């Protein structure tokens, strides 16, 4: 008997089990070896040899970086992420904030300014134990996460533990390293007769005037900002020095209108980044408004863009396999009652809304925690998310081929899904969820603009934007369900549906090939091979389910086969994913570049512009299907390539496949939540030209011709 296709997604128990197993074997810490070299050696230290009940003591995370590599301060600047620590302390223990040493300021080519640490850093925190301790020793544990960068950036993590005895007295420990970094901890601003700070707001800039005889003695003076999350700052600089007065200019790229001051450090030394550097800590009063409000008319316009972008998502290649399943379901429903068809369409719509709302809540939480939020990137830059999605797609495909069927337990069927219609509704719901998961690597027209605006606004506007996108994506199916008379244009159900169902399984296998290509781009050929081995094991497990775990089989036989399946999947997951896939080298972005494209770096961009060349930058990712479409149909077209070569335009490719934080920062500066992004830099001091998400050959050719004529005219005038 042919299975009802509308039940495919409702068979979520097996899919959830497989996904859970995959997540269970995924590593809890990120591997951080590069070219056979350990980049960071973490260690947890204490300034005491024993814990005295009720007596505070200091602990410190010591990070030793490989030469040339660096980690970041709590405000990393134009790129990077700060180090984080999550402590697990016994009940009654208290821990203070991280005492960040004064960082180093670096300015890389391309005007990328960051704050961080080279060679070594100790991040100290004060711990206060309870006044009464019954145990003879205490175990203190923390999970540390950091980002270490050189020419590329690699995240790292470690779970560290400190075992100390409990005693009535204690002696100092690790005195040299703690003393060295205590000296680098910023001091409070001195009293007003020693140093006075005065703030003013001039247009889109803040001005900080420091009046101090002490500060005037140092030739190298700087201000390191500590902006609130809703504030984006430019690069602070000394505007003027006059006797005992030093004025800093802090440009504001985005800030509340009532912002009148900013926390930060006034850093001074005999030379920039000198070993003798010291600092005073500047505090600021919080702004009244946490988010710059947008006009109501502008919000409605961007919500309309979000609705249109969601509508166009249905035409993107990411979701076509699942959309075809839904259309096939409409074929099956031809001739059924209007109410049943409408309920199925509503269930599919609820699935779309459920995923988008959950995604919005997650992004709001990440933004509130200080993380950068993007569309698609924060999922698809994670190879383990791509691997989980690959497992789900494979299991769906095998089900369509008839390799296995999932029959829910009789108790579940009787209590929760007492009718066939409820199974169909649950299937429609999960189809809606699956369609939106596959849609996240796509950026449709209007969608990038709408999300770029929403991510700079309040949580309510972010949620409203995702609801608008969900409404746009679900509108065609809800409309078709509400007007079942239109279904008469679809063919009648018949034996041909078995062949169509199997053909759709091949469409899902095509999606799986794309996901394996993404894994190869993220983890190299070796990583893709080990992931394929694990997928082969998943296929065998599904075959075992279909061949031996049947409703008519004895209970003992079904239990034995299920246990063997479980051991088979877990064992292979530990070996192929937890060991081999995890240790596979992260693929270099340079290896993905073909033709006359060059790898993007801020230094390369700055060098080309300083030499008077026009530069075109393609911000792309291996998992971005919109990017691949633009590259194949426009950027790699013969006439477009000839135009690039004829006008001498340098082509740089910024690969965001693994979520490069430098590229993330640039995307945010252009107001884009993710890739694709195409930017044409005509010259060093001219405004860059930003293209829309979907390119056409005429659009690109027109811009190249216009820019080439303008550059030629400027050169002629300069002579």
Buried (B, 14 or more C-beta within 10 A) or exposed (E): EEBBBBBBBBBBEBBEBBBEBBBEBBBEBBBBEBEEEEBBEBBBBBBBBBBBBEBEBBBBBBBEBBEEBBBBBBBBBBBBBBBBBEBEBEEEBEBEEBBBBBBBBBEBEBEBBBBBBBEBBBBBBBBBBEEEBEEEEBEBBBBBBBBBBBEBBBBBBBBBEBEBEBBEEBEEBBEEBBEEBBEBBBEEBEEEEEBBBEBEBEEEBBBBBBBBEBBBEBEBBBBBBBBBEBBBBBBBEEBEEEEBBBBBBBBBEBBBEEBBBBBBBBBBBEEBBBEEBBBBBBEBEEBEEEBBEBEEEEBEBBBBBBBBBBBBBBEBBBBBBBBBBBEBBBBBBBEBEEEBBBBBBBBBBBBBBBBBBEBBBEBBEBBEEEEBBBBBBBBBBBBBBBBBBBBBBBBBBBBBBBBBBBEBEEEEBEEEBEEEBBBBBBBBBBBBBBBBBBBBBBBBBBBBBBBBBBBBBBBEBBBBBBBBBBBBBBBBBBEBBEEBEEBEEBEEBEEEBEEBBEEBBEBBBBBBEBBBBBBBBBBBEBBBBBBBBBBEBBBBBBBBBBEBBBEEEEEEEBEEBBEEBEEBBBEBBBBBBBBBBBBBBBBEBEEBBEEEBBBBBBEBBBBBBEEEBBBBBBBBBBBBBBBBBBBEBBBEBEEBBEBBEEBEBBBBBBBBBBBBBBBBBBBBEEBBBBBBBBBBBBBEEBEBBEBBBBBEBEBBBEBBEEBBEBBEEEEEEEE
